[in-house]
């Protein structure tokens, strides 16, 4: 069962997907559904002995191209709709124990091209209003399959957080005739205290009001709304910046750092949204090598984050980790 239920108190949709209770949960390494199908072995989700990057529909999707009818009949206070949309899996590599940080810049560039293709194709569907490309990495995030992969959700509505971003971008655009994120990034480059890396086309920094200790925002210097607008040279610059950042994350504590990576792009609702600026948010849950940032009472109950670190100090740590790799390259 998969359906949309309206939360009238928060004015937002909740996805109910009961069939996901049965999804694959930490299978043994010798049977990974995201590995290639080896000769003589049981067939996996990828029926090939080798591949570069694979994309297919999630076997346990929250959103479906042909969703069933809701389990209950909705009413004025409790609207319910079929969970129309789609959920795709993007498998980065045939290597089970690899990570995106270990990938070459060329492979990351191929992944960017796959993201562009899927964002374009899914965004063309009339039932899709927002395309979210993301990666959950690490068991502490809740990942149930260790093989390096990401996901793409095509929503029939604009989710709450992107919707709030759109409103703030639009308000700043109307009041100042300029882009909010362009102004914020320019300030970060001027101050440098929270900057972690930059190249000719991309800037990365820990934001002033970071919610997580090592939260990073990575964005193009040029004002563009989505990844389709990136030039070939900008795509290569993004791949290089992404590689450096992820390797720096892994150097922080000497292990492969878990994170959530989220690509924030303008909606696919047919409107231009000229005020929106494409950016990537990284949300690692670690606050030290042995301690995690949990979303407890204040965050989950009030919606207000408490960050017990200073963005400037954490940026200096991450900057050192990133530059350490440059010195040894």
Secondary structure, 3 states (H helix, E strand, C coil): CEEEEEECCCCEEEEEEHHHHHCCCCCCCCCCCCCECCCCCCCCCECCCCCCCEEEECCCCCCECCCCCCCCCCCCCCCEEECECEEEEEECCCCCCCCHHHCCHHHHHHHHHHHHHHHHHHHCCCCCCEEEEEEEECHHHCCCCCCCEEEEEEECCCCHHHHHHHHHHHHHHHHHCCCHHHHHHHHHHHHCCCEEEECCCEEEECCCCCCCCCCEEEEECCCCCCHHHCCHHHHHHHHHHHHHHHHHHHHHHCCCCCEEEEEECCCCCCCCCCCCCCEEEEECCECCCCCECCCCHHHHHHCCCCCCCCHHHHHHHHHHHHHHHHHHC
